[in-house]
């Protein structure tokens, strides 16, 4: 029976070594090759007011690029359903911010949504805030 135990020990030891090796390969794959790529769009919360002053609105929006390659973007700004601005740009990685300011037309009904839409390839991201009225 000692010969059978030694043989079984070798099989178990080899199986453990193979399992450790496979686990190491899977871990390395997820650490180095499995990086998620994405972009982030945001409006700085302290950059705007929900009430219009002097018939204009201003805010700061930004984009963070984690795509891992140079990426073309288009950002569009809407007052309700009406476009008020468009920006086309490229980024390698990192973060950029833009200051936006525009006049609110007379006759605008409140509340109204200010929306920023970011498009890249066939993906889009959006964020918004509401204007509740005039001061």
C-alpha positions as CSV (number, residue, x, y, z in Angstrom):
1,X,0.0,0.0,0.0
2,X,3.0,2.3,0.4
3,X,3.6,2.3,-3.3
4,X,0.0,3.3,-4.0
5,X,0.1,6.1,-1.4
6,X,3.3,7.5,-3.0
7,X,1.7,7.3,-6.4
8,X,-1.4,9.1,-5.1
9,X,0.8,11.8,-3.4
10,X,2.6,12.4,-6.8
11,X,-0.7,12.8,-8.6
12,X,-2.1,15.2,-6.0
13,X,1.1,17.2,-5.9
14,X,1.1,17.5,-9.7
15,X,-2.6,18.5,-9.7
16,X,-2.0,21.2,-7.1
17,X,1.0,22.6,-9.1
18,X,-1.1,22.7,-12.3
19,X,-4.0,24.3,-10.4
20,X,-1.7,27.0,-9.0
21,X,-0.2,27.6,-12.4
22,X,-3.6,28.0,-14.0
23,X,-4.7,30.3,-11.2
24,X,-1.7,32.5,-11.7
25,X,-2.3,32.7,-15.5
26,X,-5.9,33.7,-14.9
27,X,-4.9,36.3,-12.3
28,X,-2.3,37.8,-14.6
29,X,-4.8,38.0,-17.5
30,X,-7.4,39.9,-15.4
31,X,-4.7,42.3,-13.9
32,X,-3.0,43.2,-17.2
33,X,-5.3,42.4,-20.1
34,X,-8.7,42.8,-18.6
35,X,-8.7,46.5,-18.0
36,X,-12.1,48.1,-18.6
37,X,-12.2,51.1,-20.9
38,X,-14.7,53.9,-20.4
39,X,-15.3,57.6,-20.4
40,X,-16.9,59.7,-17.8
41,X,-19.0,62.9,-18.2
42,X,-19.8,65.2,-15.3
43,X,-21.1,68.7,-14.5
44,X,-19.4,70.3,-11.5
45,X,-22.1,70.7,-8.9
46,X,-20.7,74.0,-7.5
47,X,-20.4,75.6,-11.0
48,X,-24.1,76.4,-11.6
49,X,-27.3,77.7,-10.0
50,X,-30.7,76.4,-10.6
51,X,-32.0,79.9,-11.1
52,X,-31.2,82.2,-14.0
53,X,-29.5,85.5,-13.3
54,X,-29.2,88.3,-15.9
55,X,-30.9,86.1,-18.5
56,X,-27.9,83.8,-18.8
57,X,-26.7,80.5,-17.4
58,X,-23.1,79.2,-16.9
59,X,-21.6,76.0,-15.7
60,X,-18.5,73.8,-16.0
61,X,-18.6,70.3,-17.5
62,X,-15.8,67.8,-17.8
63,X,-14.8,64.6,-19.5
64,X,-12.5,61.9,-18.2
65,X,-11.0,59.5,-20.7
66,X,-10.0,56.0,-19.6
67,X,-10.2,54.5,-23.1
68,X,-6.5,53.6,-23.3
69,X,-6.2,55.1,-26.8
70,X,-6.8,58.5,-28.6
71,X,-10.6,58.9,-28.7
72,X,-12.8,61.4,-30.7
73,X,-15.7,62.9,-28.8
74,X,-18.6,65.2,-29.6
75,X,-20.3,67.0,-26.8
76,X,-23.7,68.8,-27.3
77,X,-25.5,71.1,-24.9
78,X,-29.2,71.4,-24.9
79,X,-31.7,73.9,-23.3
80,X,-34.7,71.7,-23.2
81,X,-34.9,70.2,-26.7
82,X,-33.0,73.0,-28.3
83,X,-29.2,72.7,-29.1
84,X,-27.2,75.6,-27.8
85,X,-23.6,74.4,-28.2
86,X,-21.5,71.7,-29.8
87,X,-17.8,70.8,-29.3
88,X,-15.7,68.2,-31.1
89,X,-12.4,67.2,-29.6
90,X,-9.9,64.3,-29.1
91,X,-8.3,63.0,-26.0
92,X,-5.6,60.4,-25.3
93,X,-6.4,60.0,-21.6
94,X,-6.9,62.2,-18.5
95,X,-9.4,64.9,-17.9
96,X,-10.6,68.2,-19.5
97,X,-13.1,70.8,-18.4
98,X,-15.0,73.5,-20.3
99,X,-16.7,76.7,-19.0
100,X,-20.1,77.1,-20.7
101,X,-22.2,80.3,-20.7
102,X,-25.2,81.2,-22.9
103,X,-28.3,83.4,-22.8
104,X,-31.7,82.1,-21.9
105,X,-34.2,83.3,-24.6
106,X,-37.2,85.3,-23.5
107,X,-40.3,83.1,-23.2
108,X,-38.4,80.1,-21.9
109,X,-40.8,78.1,-19.7
110,X,-39.5,76.8,-16.4
111,X,-38.5,74.3,-15.2
112,X,-36.2,73.5,-18.1
113,X,-33.5,70.9,-18.3
114,X,-29.9,71.8,-19.2
115,X,-28.4,68.6,-20.7
116,X,-24.9,67.7,-21.9
117,X,-24.6,64.7,-24.2
118,X,-21.2,63.2,-24.9
119,X,-20.8,60.8,-27.9
120,X,-17.9,58.6,-28.9
121,X,-18.0,55.8,-31.5
122,X,-21.6,54.5,-31.0
123,X,-21.8,55.2,-27.3
124,X,-23.3,58.2,-25.6
125,X,-23.3,59.5,-22.0
126,X,-25.4,62.3,-20.7
127,X,-25.8,64.4,-17.6
128,X,-28.1,67.3,-16.7
129,X,-29.4,69.8,-14.2
130,X,-32.6,71.8,-14.0
131,X,-33.3,75.5,-14.2
132,X,-36.2,76.2,-11.9
133,X,-36.8,79.9,-12.8
134,X,-35.4,83.4,-12.9
135,X,-34.1,85.2,-9.9
